[in-house]
Amino acid sequence: MIVWGQAYRLELRTGTRYAIALSGDTAVMTAPKNSTADRCDAFVREWIRALLMAEAAPLLARWEAATGLKASGFRTRDMKTRWGTCNTKTGLLWFSLQLAKFPVECLNYVVLHELLHLAERSHGKRFYALLSHYMPDWKHWKSLLGGSQPRAED
């Protein structure tokens, strides 16, 4: 299991409820005795979603304050071909659950990238000028993401 760029060895334990705790280099997952693999996978996905939501909220607030742009909100989903999307009509931003596998700075880059689409829809000169203005090292964080789409892992 990889969380925020750090690899954890997954240790499964039986308990009364589903839980995950990170300790050192171990992710301890507790699940009820009769849990199915599908139910455990669903719990892990929701746990990752909660982590991503908790990290993205203050990042979005920070970039909204810095740029003067305002998203109507954000959501997460398990996107396989994009790190994020911006609906310029509704102002809603979407972030891939896969971002939780990378350093939080990569999420920071994607949050700013998608927010800037509210000012500039296309990936033209103006868009990249804005991105460079607010985050001069954006190319580094983009390169850590391995290109333009999530990696298939696990």
Legacy VTK file of the C-alpha trace (Angstrom):
# vtk DataFile Version 3.0
C-alpha trace
ASCII
DATASET POLYDATA
POINTS 154 float
0.000 0.000 0.000
1.365 3.418 -0.941
0.131 6.540 0.842
1.466 10.042 0.098
4.504 8.573 -1.641
5.485 6.215 1.171
5.243 2.443 0.813
3.624 0.555 3.673
3.587 -3.181 4.273
-0.040 -4.203 4.712
-0.765 -6.246 7.817
-4.255 -7.711 8.192
-5.841 -8.295 11.594
-9.229 -9.510 12.730
-11.299 -7.098 14.792
-14.820 -5.909 15.409
-14.813 -3.138 12.782
-12.945 -1.929 9.728
-9.991 0.363 10.424
-6.578 1.279 9.049
-3.703 2.666 11.099
-0.321 3.691 9.712
2.602 2.915 12.001
6.195 3.192 10.850
6.383 1.314 7.565
3.268 -0.781 8.273
-0.382 -0.204 7.451
-2.434 -2.250 9.887
-5.878 -3.044 8.531
-8.439 -4.458 10.904
-11.526 -6.160 9.508
-14.328 -8.291 10.935
-13.761 -12.056 10.779
-16.173 -12.805 7.919
-15.089 -9.915 5.674
-14.891 -10.474 1.948
-12.054 -9.237 -0.245
-14.527 -6.952 -2.040
-15.672 -5.392 1.237
-12.067 -4.868 2.364
-11.198 -3.264 -0.989
-14.212 -0.973 -0.695
-13.170 0.058 2.809
-9.616 0.840 1.662
-10.998 2.925 -1.231
-13.214 4.930 1.144
-10.347 5.369 3.615
-8.170 6.735 0.794
-11.032 8.987 -0.314
-11.257 10.449 3.208
-7.472 11.046 3.274
-7.586 12.774 -0.096
-10.568 14.938 0.856
-8.874 15.989 4.105
-5.679 16.997 2.275
-7.346 18.644 -0.720
-9.683 20.951 1.238
-6.994 23.209 2.765
-4.965 23.155 -0.457
-7.960 24.329 -2.452
-8.713 27.053 0.102
-5.086 28.220 -0.058
-5.073 28.410 -3.869
-8.463 30.091 -4.002
-7.129 32.802 -1.688
-3.903 33.175 -3.692
-5.542 33.265 -7.132
-8.859 34.945 -6.385
-10.599 32.055 -8.165
-13.423 30.144 -6.491
-14.446 26.557 -7.166
-18.003 25.567 -6.333
-16.566 22.500 -4.627
-14.591 19.348 -5.266
-15.123 15.618 -5.351
-13.015 12.512 -5.786
-13.380 9.451 -7.939
-11.246 6.548 -9.039
-10.233 7.976 -12.407
-8.029 5.800 -14.574
-7.032 8.299 -17.264
-6.824 11.700 -15.541
-5.387 13.163 -12.354
-8.156 15.736 -12.164
-10.818 17.555 -14.103
-12.538 20.914 -13.930
-16.097 21.567 -15.035
-15.752 25.199 -16.057
-19.532 25.636 -16.258
-20.284 24.473 -12.709
-16.909 25.250 -11.124
-16.711 21.722 -9.710
-13.267 20.113 -9.497
-12.642 16.350 -9.484
-9.490 14.640 -8.208
-8.356 11.076 -8.845
-8.082 8.791 -5.831
-4.779 7.648 -7.362
-3.224 10.961 -6.227
-3.057 9.618 -2.649
-0.215 7.328 -3.797
2.055 10.286 -4.540
3.644 12.967 -2.352
1.053 15.518 -1.215
2.862 18.154 -3.290
1.585 16.339 -6.392
-1.972 16.777 -5.125
-1.133 20.436 -4.493
-0.063 20.782 -8.136
-3.237 19.101 -9.460
-5.465 21.255 -7.231
-3.873 24.436 -8.605
-3.881 23.102 -12.169
-7.606 22.332 -12.106
-8.491 25.571 -10.304
-6.651 27.615 -12.944
-8.948 26.159 -15.588
-11.617 28.454 -14.132
-9.527 31.350 -15.481
-8.216 29.660 -18.612
-9.981 26.659 -20.123
-7.253 25.466 -22.488
-3.648 24.459 -21.934
-2.312 27.430 -23.859
0.417 29.969 -23.146
-1.738 31.942 -20.695
-2.593 28.819 -18.716
1.049 27.786 -18.310
2.062 31.359 -17.501
-0.473 31.373 -14.658
0.678 27.973 -13.458
4.329 29.081 -13.492
3.447 32.309 -11.699
1.772 30.533 -8.783
3.931 27.384 -8.736
7.319 27.862 -10.417
8.295 24.207 -9.792
5.100 22.678 -11.211
7.000 20.698 -13.857
8.796 18.761 -11.134
5.534 17.691 -9.468
3.958 16.830 -12.808
6.969 14.664 -13.676
6.548 12.702 -10.437
3.049 11.818 -11.580
4.628 10.060 -14.555
3.016 12.024 -17.335
-0.562 12.845 -18.065
-2.514 9.922 -16.632
-2.631 7.745 -13.525
-0.433 4.684 -13.415
-2.009 1.286 -13.135
-0.651 -0.137 -9.894
-1.569 -2.839 -7.403
LINES 1 155
154 0 1 2 3 4 5 6 7 8 9 10 11 12 13 14 15 16 17 18 19 20 21 22 23 24 25 26 27 28 29 30 31 32 33 34 35 36 37 38 39 40 41 42 43 44 45 46 47 48 49 50 51 52 53 54 55 56 57 58 59 60 61 62 63 64 65 66 67 68 69 70 71 72 73 74 75 76 77 78 79 80 81 82 83 84 85 86 87 88 89 90 91 92 93 94 95 96 97 98 99 100 101 102 103 104 105 106 107 108 109 110 111 112 113 114 115 116 117 118 119 120 121 122 123 124 125 126 127 128 129 130 131 132 133 134 135 136 137 138 139 140 141 142 143 144 145 146 147 148 149 150 151 152 153
